[in-house]
């Protein structure tokens, strides 16, 4: 799926988290950009975080668009 990220607090960047849901300080995504996501992880409360790169996840509350592409074989 393709997602578009937008900062939920009107900043220029979107926070990125690791697989332990700890915020990464060495990387962020530009607000308003599109990314491919192939999997999700969830908090204990059920909040999804979508993977955009190896050990890099964005919170669903920063995702403003989702596009799915299906193919029939």
N, CA, C and O atoms as a GROMACS GRO file, in nm:
protein
  292
    1UNK      N    1   0.084  -0.117   0.000
    1UNK     CA    2   0.000   0.000   0.000
    1UNK      C    3   0.089   0.123   0.000
    1UNK      O    4   0.198   0.122   0.055
    2UNK      N    5   0.041   0.227  -0.061
    2UNK     CA    6   0.110   0.355  -0.060
    2UNK      C    7   0.039   0.446   0.040
    2UNK      O    8  -0.084   0.453   0.043
    3UNK      N    9   0.119   0.514   0.121
    3UNK     CA   10   0.062   0.605   0.221
    3UNK      C   11   0.121   0.744   0.202
    3UNK      O   12   0.232   0.760   0.150
    4UNK      N   13   0.046   0.844   0.243
    4UNK     CA   14   0.096   0.982   0.247
    4UNK      C   15   0.100   1.022   0.393
    4UNK      O   16   0.003   1.005   0.466
    5UNK      N   17   0.214   1.077   0.435
    5UNK     CA   18   0.230   1.118   0.574
    5UNK      C   19   0.221   1.269   0.585
    5UNK      O   20   0.266   1.342   0.497
    6UNK      N   21   0.163   1.314   0.694
    6UNK     CA   22   0.149   1.457   0.722
    6UNK      C   23   0.165   1.474   0.873
    6UNK      O   24   0.101   1.403   0.950
    7UNK      N   25   0.248   1.565   0.913
    7UNK     CA   26   0.271   1.587   1.056
    7UNK      C   27   0.141   1.624   1.125
    7UNK      O   28   0.067   1.712   1.080
    8UNK      N   29   0.113   1.556   1.236
    8UNK     CA   30  -0.011   1.584   1.310
    8UNK      C   31   0.000   1.712   1.392
    8UNK      O   32  -0.101   1.762   1.442
    9UNK      N   33   0.122   1.765   1.407
    9UNK     CA   34   0.139   1.889   1.484
    9UNK      C   35   0.191   2.005   1.398
    9UNK      O   36   0.256   2.096   1.448
   10UNK      N   37   0.161   2.000   1.268
   10UNK     CA   38   0.193   2.107   1.173
   10UNK      C   39   0.342   2.140   1.163
   10UNK      O   40   0.379   2.255   1.140
   11UNK      N   41   0.427   2.039   1.181
   11UNK     CA   42   0.571   2.058   1.161
   11UNK      C   43   0.607   2.014   1.020
   11UNK      O   44   0.524   1.959   0.948
   12UNK      N   45   0.732   2.038   0.981
   12UNK     CA   46   0.777   2.003   0.846
   12UNK      C   47   0.816   1.856   0.834
   12UNK      O   48   0.835   1.806   0.723
   13UNK      N   49   0.828   1.788   0.947
   13UNK     CA   50   0.871   1.648   0.944
   13UNK      C   51   0.776   1.560   1.025
   13UNK      O   52   0.705   1.607   1.114
   14UNK      N   53   0.778   1.431   0.991
   14UNK     CA   54   0.697   1.331   1.061
   14UNK      C   55   0.792   1.242   1.141
   14UNK      O   56   0.896   1.199   1.090
   15UNK      N   57   0.756   1.215   1.264
   15UNK     CA   58   0.838   1.131   1.351
   15UNK      C   59   0.839   0.987   1.302
   15UNK      O   60   0.740   0.937   1.249
   16UNK      N   61   0.953   0.922   1.321
   16UNK     CA   62   0.972   0.782   1.283
   16UNK      C   63   1.007   0.704   1.409
   16UNK      O   64   1.077   0.754   1.497
   17UNK      N   65   0.957   0.580   1.417
   17UNK     CA   66   0.976   0.496   1.535
   17UNK      C   67   1.040   0.364   1.494
   17UNK      O   68   1.029   0.322   1.379
   18UNK      N   69   1.106   0.298   1.590
   18UNK     CA   70   1.163   0.165   1.563
   18UNK      C   71   1.061   0.058   1.600
   18UNK      O   72   0.949   0.090   1.639
   19UNK      N   73   1.100  -0.070   1.589
   19UNK     CA   74   1.007  -0.181   1.614
   19UNK      C   75   0.965  -0.191   1.761
   19UNK      O   76   0.868  -0.260   1.792
   20UNK      N   77   1.036  -0.123   1.850
   20UNK     CA   78   0.997  -0.117   1.991
   20UNK      C   79   0.910   0.005   2.020
   20UNK      O   80   0.876   0.034   2.135
   21UNK      N   81   0.873   0.076   1.913
   21UNK     CA   82   0.790   0.197   1.919
   21UNK      C   83   0.858   0.311   1.993
   21UNK      O   84   0.792   0.395   2.054
   22UNK      N   85   0.992   0.312   1.987
   22UNK     CA   86   1.070   0.424   2.042
   22UNK      C   87   1.102   0.519   1.927
   22UNK      O   88   1.140   0.476   1.818
   23UNK      N   89   1.086   0.648   1.953
   23UNK     CA   90   1.111   0.747   1.848
   23UNK      C   91   1.258   0.745   1.808
   23UNK      O   92   1.347   0.745   1.893
   24UNK      N   93   1.282   0.745   1.677
   24UNK     CA   94   1.418   0.751   1.624
   24UNK      C   95   1.458   0.898   1.615
   24UNK      O   96   1.381   0.982   1.568
   25UNK      N   97   1.578   0.929   1.659
   25UNK     CA   98   1.626   1.067   1.653
   25UNK      C   99   1.714   1.091   1.532
   25UNK      O  100   1.750   1.206   1.502
   26UNK      N  101   1.751   0.984   1.461
   26UNK     CA  102   1.842   0.996   1.348
   26UNK      C  103   1.772   1.004   1.213
   26UNK      O  104   1.837   1.018   1.110
   27UNK      N  105   1.639   0.995   1.213
   27UNK     CA  106   1.566   0.996   1.087
   27UNK      C  107   1.426   1.054   1.108
   27UNK      O  108   1.367   1.038   1.215
   28UNK      N  109   1.375   1.121   1.006
   28UNK     CA  110   1.236   1.168   1.004
   28UNK      C  111   1.195   1.173   0.857
   28UNK      O  112   1.279   1.166   0.768
   29UNK      N  113   1.066   1.185   0.834
   29UNK     CA  114   1.014   1.193   0.697
   29UNK      C  115   0.962   1.333   0.671
   29UNK      O  116   0.909   1.398   0.761
   30UNK      N  117   0.977   1.379   0.550
   30UNK     CA  118   0.922   1.510   0.514
   30UNK      C  119   0.770   1.502   0.514
   30UNK      O  120   0.711   1.410   0.457
   31UNK      N  121   0.708   1.598   0.577
   31UNK     CA  122   0.562   1.604   0.581
   31UNK      C  123   0.508   1.624   0.440
   31UNK      O  124   0.561   1.705   0.364
   32UNK      N  125   0.402   1.550   0.405
   32UNK     CA  126   0.340   1.561   0.273
   32UNK      C  127   0.396   1.466   0.169
   32UNK      O  128   0.358   1.473   0.053
   33UNK      N  129   0.487   1.375   0.210
   33UNK     CA  130   0.546   1.281   0.114
   33UNK      C  131   0.475   1.147   0.116
   33UNK      O  132   0.406   1.113   0.212
   34UNK      N  133   0.493   1.071   0.007
   34UNK     CA  134   0.430   0.939  -0.006
   34UNK      C  135   0.535   0.830   0.012
   34UNK      O  136   0.650   0.845  -0.030
   35UNK      N  137   0.493   0.719   0.073
   35UNK     CA  138   0.580   0.606   0.104
   35UNK      C  139   0.507   0.476   0.080
   35UNK      O  140   0.384   0.471   0.088
   36UNK      N  141   0.582   0.371   0.050
   36UNK     CA  142   0.526   0.237   0.038
   36UNK      C  143   0.535   0.170   0.174
   36UNK      O  144   0.638   0.179   0.240
   37UNK      N  145   0.430   0.103   0.215
   37UNK     CA  146   0.428   0.029   0.340
   37UNK      C  147   0.383  -0.113   0.314
   37UNK      O  148   0.284  -0.136   0.244
   38UNK      N  149   0.456  -0.209   0.370
   38UNK     CA  150   0.422  -0.350   0.347
   38UNK      C  151   0.379  -0.424   0.473
   38UNK      O  152   0.340  -0.541   0.465
   39UNK      N  153   0.385  -0.358   0.589
   39UNK     CA  154   0.343  -0.426   0.712
   39UNK      C  155   0.314  -0.324   0.821
   39UNK      O  156   0.345  -0.206   0.808
   40UNK      N  157   0.254  -0.373   0.928
   40UNK     CA  158   0.221  -0.287   1.041
   40UNK      C  159   0.251  -0.360   1.171
   40UNK      O  160   0.250  -0.483   1.177
   41UNK      N  161   0.279  -0.282   1.274
   41UNK     CA  162   0.288  -0.334   1.410
   41UNK      C  163   0.189  -0.253   1.493
   41UNK      O  164   0.145  -0.146   1.451
   42UNK      N  165   0.155  -0.304   1.610
   42UNK     CA  166   0.050  -0.242   1.690
   42UNK      C  167   0.094  -0.223   1.834
   42UNK      O  168   0.168  -0.305   1.889
   43UNK      N  169   0.048  -0.115   1.895
   43UNK     CA  170   0.070  -0.095   2.038
   43UNK      C  171  -0.022  -0.191   2.114
   43UNK      O  172  -0.108  -0.255   2.054
   44UNK      N  173  -0.002  -0.201   2.243
   44UNK     CA  174  -0.088  -0.288   2.324
   44UNK      C  175  -0.232  -0.238   2.326
   44UNK      O  176  -0.323  -0.314   2.357
   45UNK      N  177  -0.254  -0.110   2.291
   45UNK     CA  178  -0.389  -0.054   2.283
   45UNK      C  179  -0.448  -0.067   2.143
   45UNK      O  180  -0.561  -0.024   2.120
   46UNK      N  181  -0.372  -0.125   2.050
   46UNK     CA  182  -0.423  -0.147   1.915
   46UNK      C  183  -0.391  -0.040   1.813
   46UNK      O  184  -0.440  -0.048   1.700
   47UNK      N  185  -0.312   0.060   1.849
   47UNK     CA  186  -0.275   0.167   1.755
   47UNK      C  187  -0.174   0.115   1.653
   47UNK      O  188  -0.069   0.065   1.692
   48UNK      N  189  -0.204   0.125   1.522
   48UNK     CA  190  -0.112   0.074   1.421
   48UNK      C  191   0.002   0.173   1.389
   48UNK      O  192  -0.016   0.294   1.391
   49UNK      N  193   0.117   0.115   1.362
   49UNK     CA  194   0.233   0.186   1.310
   49UNK      C  195   0.272   0.115   1.181
   49UNK      O  196   0.288  -0.007   1.180
   50UNK      N  197   0.287   0.190   1.072
   50UNK     CA  198   0.312   0.132   0.941
   50UNK      C  199   0.460   0.141   0.905
   50UNK      O  200   0.523   0.245   0.923
   51UNK      N  201   0.514   0.030   0.854
   51UNK     CA  202   0.656   0.025   0.819
   51UNK      C  203   0.680   0.096   0.686
   51UNK      O  204   0.609   0.072   0.588
   52UNK      N  205   0.780   0.185   0.684
   52UNK     CA  206   0.817   0.255   0.561
   52UNK      C  207   0.960   0.221   0.518
   52UNK      O  208   1.000   0.254   0.406
   53UNK      N  209   1.036   0.158   0.604
   53UNK     CA  210   1.173   0.113   0.574
   53UNK      C  211   1.212   0.013   0.683
   53UNK      O  212   1.138  -0.007   0.779
   54UNK      N  213   1.328  -0.048   0.667
   54UNK     CA  214   1.374  -0.145   0.766
   54UNK      C  215   1.382  -0.079   0.903
   54UNK      O  216   1.454   0.018   0.922
   55UNK      N  217   1.305  -0.134   0.998
   55UNK     CA  218   1.298  -0.084   1.136
   55UNK      C  219   1.261   0.064   1.145
   55UNK      O  220   1.308   0.135   1.234
   56UNK      N  221   1.178   0.111   1.052
   56UNK     CA  222   1.128   0.248   1.054
   56UNK      C  223   0.977   0.246   1.033
   56UNK      O  224   0.928   0.197   0.931
   57UNK      N  225   0.904   0.300   1.130
   57UNK     CA  226   0.758   0.297   1.130
   57UNK      C  227   0.704   0.437   1.156
   57UNK      O  228   0.766   0.517   1.226
   58UNK      N  229   0.588   0.466   1.098
   58UNK     CA  230   0.518   0.591   1.126
   58UNK      C  231   0.385   0.558   1.192
   58UNK      O  232   0.322   0.456   1.162
   59UNK      N  233   0.344   0.645   1.283
   59UNK     CA  234   0.217   0.626   1.353
   59UNK      C  235   0.101   0.652   1.258
   59UNK      O  236   0.108   0.741   1.173
   60UNK      N  237  -0.004   0.575   1.273
   60UNK     CA  238  -0.120   0.589   1.185
   60UNK      C  239  -0.182   0.729   1.193
   60UNK      O  240  -0.242   0.776   1.096
   61UNK      N  241  -0.167   0.797   1.307
   61UNK     CA  242  -0.224   0.932   1.317
   61UNK      C  243  -0.149   1.033   1.230
   61UNK      O  244  -0.197   1.146   1.212
   62UNK      N  245  -0.033   0.996   1.176
   62UNK     CA  246   0.039   1.082   1.082
   62UNK      C  247   0.014   1.043   0.936
   62UNK      O  248   0.073   1.102   0.846
   63UNK      N  249  -0.072   0.945   0.912
   63UNK     CA  250  -0.104   0.901   0.776
   63UNK      C  251  -0.234   0.968   0.733
   63UNK      O  252  -0.337   0.956   0.800
   64UNK      N  253  -0.229   1.040   0.620
   64UNK     CA  254  -0.348   1.111   0.573
   64UNK      C  255  -0.413   1.047   0.451
   64UNK      O  256  -0.528   1.076   0.420
   65UNK      N  257  -0.338   0.960   0.381
   65UNK     CA  258  -0.393   0.890   0.264
   65UNK      C  259  -0.340   0.748   0.262
   65UNK      O  260  -0.228   0.721   0.306
   66UNK      N  261  -0.422   0.658   0.209
   66UNK     CA  262  -0.381   0.520   0.185
   66UNK      C  263  -0.431   0.479   0.048
   66UNK      O  264  -0.545   0.508   0.012
   67UNK      N  265  -0.346   0.411  -0.028
   67UNK     CA  266  -0.387   0.358  -0.158
   67UNK      C  267  -0.346   0.212  -0.163
   67UNK      O  268  -0.232   0.176  -0.135
   68UNK      N  269  -0.442   0.128  -0.200
   68UNK     CA  270  -0.416  -0.014  -0.213
   68UNK      C  271  -0.419  -0.050  -0.360
   68UNK      O  272  -0.500   0.002  -0.437
   69UNK      N  273  -0.332  -0.139  -0.399
   69UNK     CA  274  -0.332  -0.187  -0.536
   69UNK      C  275  -0.344  -0.339  -0.531
   69UNK      O  276  -0.260  -0.407  -0.474
   70UNK      N  277  -0.449  -0.389  -0.591
   70UNK     CA  278  -0.474  -0.533  -0.592
   70UNK      C  279  -0.457  -0.588  -0.732
   70UNK      O  280  -0.484  -0.519  -0.831
   71UNK      N  281  -0.413  -0.710  -0.739
   71UNK     CA  282  -0.404  -0.777  -0.870
   71UNK      C  283  -0.467  -0.914  -0.859
   71UNK      O  284  -0.458  -0.981  -0.756
   72UNK      N  285  -0.530  -0.954  -0.965
   72UNK     CA  286  -0.595  -1.085  -0.970
   72UNK      C  287  -0.514  -1.171  -1.065
   72UNK      O  288  -0.494  -1.136  -1.181
   73UNK      N  289  -0.468  -1.283  -1.014
   73UNK     CA  290  -0.386  -1.373  -1.096
   73UNK      C  291  -0.472  -1.480  -1.159
   73UNK      O  292  -0.420  -1.565  -1.232
   0.00000   0.00000   0.00000
